[in-house]
Every structure is written in C-alpha cells, then in structure tokens.
C-alpha cells in the first residue's frame, strides 16, 4: 500500500514530466483512456529508464500494457512517444532513481519528497 507521502513523490515526478512535453496532444491520442492511466504510462516510462531498461524494452512493455487495457495503438506510435523521453525526462528519471536509492537506504519518505521537490523545482547546473 502506498502512503500519502510516497504518492506525493511520484505525483511530483509525473507532473514535472507532463510539463516538459505536449501532454494534451498525447492525451488526445488516448482520449478513451482514463487520465490517471495516462499518468501511469508516463510514470512507467520514467521508472523504466530509472531502472536501467532500454528504449525498446520500455516501448514493448508499454505497448503490451496499453493493449491489455483494450486500447488499440500501433507499436510505432508508442515507439515515437518513448523515443525522446530519455533526454526530455532526464530530471524526472534522475528523481525516480534518487527516490529508489534513498528509500532503499532507509531515508524517510518526507526527506525523499524534499529532495525530489528541490531537484525538480530548483534545478542547478554545476
């Protein structure tokens, strides 16, 4: 069961990602899909890259999940959606990786939320 704080961490990451591309364009392509499911698909892409999966694996798994939901989408469309997200979502991918790492190391969820929020809202270049 996901806690409220953990939900806030993942919601922060997904909302940040949605601000980096034309989410409404893609949402229209999946207009029969519940908006929460669309968010889960974005999260799937981010978590896939953060876990070290490659582009093809993420696209195939995403296509299978969408088909399992009864939504007919060509593989090429999914491949196109995933194609630039490794670069476009680099901050969110790093935030997801950081989340996994910090939680595994025993940091509190509140502490993780603070780091993720700071990372996504106040990025710095060193």
Residue pairs with C-beta under 8 A, 6 or more apart in sequence:
2 10
3 109
5 109
5 110
5 113
6 109
8 113
9 99
9 109
9 112
9 113
9 116
10 43
10 99
12 95
12 113
12 116
12 117
12 120
13 43
13 46
13 92
13 95
13 96
13 99
13 116
13 120
14 39
14 42
14 43
14 46
14 92
16 91
16 92
16 95
16 120
17 42
17 46
17 88
17 89
17 92
18 39
18 42
20 88
20 89
20 92
21 85
21 88
23 38
23 42
26 38
26 81
27 33
27 35
27 38
29 73
29 77
30 37
30 38
30 41
30 66
30 71
30 73
32 71
33 69
33 71
37 69
41 62
41 65
41 66
44 58
44 61
44 62
44 65
45 58
45 62
45 81
45 82
45 85
45 89
46 85
46 89
46 92
46 93
46 96
47 96
48 57
48 58
48 61
48 62
49 58
49 85
49 86
49 89
49 93
49 96
50 93
50 94
50 96
50 97
50 100
51 100
53 61
55 82
55 83
55 86
58 82
59 75
59 78
59 79
59 81
59 82
60 75
62 78
62 81
62 82
63 73
63 75
63 78
66 73
66 78
67 73
86 93
91 119
91 120
91 123
92 120
94 119
95 116
95 119
95 120
98 112
98 115
98 116
98 119
99 112
99 116
102 111
102 112
102 115
103 109
103 112
